[in-house]
Amino acid sequence: MAATVYAVANQKGGVGKTTTALHVAAAMAELGRAVLVVDLDPQACLTFSLGYDPDEMSPSFNDTVVGRAKLVDTIVQHGEIDVAPANIDLAGAEVTLLSRTGREYLLRGELVELLDSYDAVFIDCAPSLGVLTINGLTAADELLIPVQCETLSHRGVSQLLETVGDVRRLTNRALRVRGLIATMFDPRPRHTREVLRDLLSRYELPLIGPPVRKSIRFAESPSVGVSMIGTGSDVPGTAAYRSIARELAGLPADEGLLAAAGWSPEQRDRVVGPSAEDRAATDGASGG
């Protein structure tokens, strides 16, 4: 079976997009899946987070853009996951691609020969809605939207969904918005919970897995060149990413992981309301 391709995107920066792409990919690999991560961001934060100096990476995706290398030739094996790295040269790709016929389909075409070699491909998109992000959305089967639970999140999600509408109309009719991933979540302020509830209801999108709790450890992990999944960290956020990976892989929820993520039924009900199963059980008990 060919890989499922996930674009991880939000045009608003600082929402934990790269952290999410890396840790969900690592958690998926932990489940025994063959995983490729494509760094589509000129800032190359994902490449750096895996311990590489982006300036030393050659070839990179920019070489694919300008026709010097196939995507398959840029791939580096990194532990349990493979990575197609980026570097700052990719910043010039926007200009290069503007003069290229079929520019939106470049990444999609390069992935064709790789899909049978992987179970999942994660594309870490740039924090913009330019031609690189359009490439990621055109190549993807599903879109994962990391959001920080603050008021400005609405703007990022709204603009991204407008772009998704254009992509579905013009370059990728099959693109599915899988849902939101709540990042840097602090359950204590009421405002945080209210923003997440509002995002889910306003855009009629599901929450994927439990919210990822805020932890300084995520900010520190790039310095060691490995994900917190790889280090065996047991902070609530890693349990959340493992739960998210299980959901994407179609595996049943692990109650132990949900508890470790701080996602008790009571907490879930306070944020997103009772599940359909819980509502049905309540209705049955009341004779409804």
Secondary structure as UniProt FT lines:
FT   STRAND          4..8
FT   HELIX           17..30
FT   TURN            31..32
FT   STRAND          35..40
FT   TURN            42..43
FT   HELIX           45..49
FT   TURN            50..51
FT   HELIX           54..56
FT   HELIX           61..65
FT   TURN            66..67
FT   HELIX           71..74
FT   STRAND          76..78
FT   TURN            79..80
FT   STRAND          81..84
FT   HELIX           88..92
FT   HELIX           93..98
FT   TURN            101..102
FT   HELIX           103..105
FT   HELIX           106..111
FT   HELIX           112..117
FT   STRAND          120..125
FT   HELIX           131..139
FT   STRAND          142..148
FT   TURN            151..152
FT   HELIX           153..170
FT   TURN            173..174
FT   STRAND          176..183
FT   HELIX           190..202
FT   TURN            203..204
FT   HELIX           216..220
FT   HELIX           221..224
FT   TURN            228..232
FT   HELIX           236..248
FT   TURN            249..250
FT   HELIX           255..260
FT   TURN            261..262
FT   HELIX           265..272
FT   HELIX           276..286
//
